[in-house]
Amino acid sequence: MNAHDGFVPHHALVSAPSAPPARWMLVLHGIFGSGANWRTFVRRLAEAQTAGGAPGPAARPWGFILVDLRAHGMSQDPPAPHTIAAAADDLLRLGDRLGLDVRGVMGHSFGGKVALAYLERRPEGIERGFVLDSDPSARPAGESGSESPGVLELLRAIPQPIASREAFLEAVQAAGFSRGIAEWLAMNVRREGDGFRIRLDLDVLNDLLTDYFARDLWHVLEDRPAPAAAGAEARRIHVVLGGRSASISPASRARFEALPARAPWVSVHVLKAAGHWLHVDDPEGLFEAIRSAL
């Protein structure tokens, strides 16, 4: 199949107007999210590269590609199979379609595992990877500490059409989720005909979540990267974890802690006060961790 054929996810480009990007980074959201979740954060990253009039790192500033992963946001009706591998292949087609020099990938939660699958498919050419509070292990969904299976069950149970956006918020909160989670999920609720409906294919999301929990991608972190090509930087992978996150198992935390000693191309940073939602719980800490690594 030609690289230009097939499903290409919706995307938006973010860069500093005063510094045309020399390289680009894919930014991948978590399950039930969209690229727009990270727009404010990456706009700040882009602009920080030219603070004080200075050019980006090594005069090679980054631009950012906000992706709506398959079956999320505006990337609807993707073809099967609905897997982590398929989501990573979507990114390969997107990069080819854009014709930009993609040298980095950053993913949160579900998007972090897609980022690892993408790194596996790009053994050369990727200089920076960021894995944000995402557990590479395979584990049963019920033992994951993730709220995602419960959210999916809740969304299936809400009768549609929904009377109003506020009625949706109330239903989510009545199920025990916070107002913040409810507001975030409400981004997927749209007015349609006689009421509001959830703009998500829940069967596809179930397939994606099932595959997410079934995949083990530790080897992408642990295997030595290929030597950098001429003119490129050596690959570095930066892991950022929430100190209070329940999405990372104790066994995985211990494995992360031991990883840099035997895999020096990986760094691990823990935001002690943050839970799973790093960019909400500790935006300053996350910003500094990523900015300094760029």
Disulfide bonds with the S-S distance in Angstrom:
none
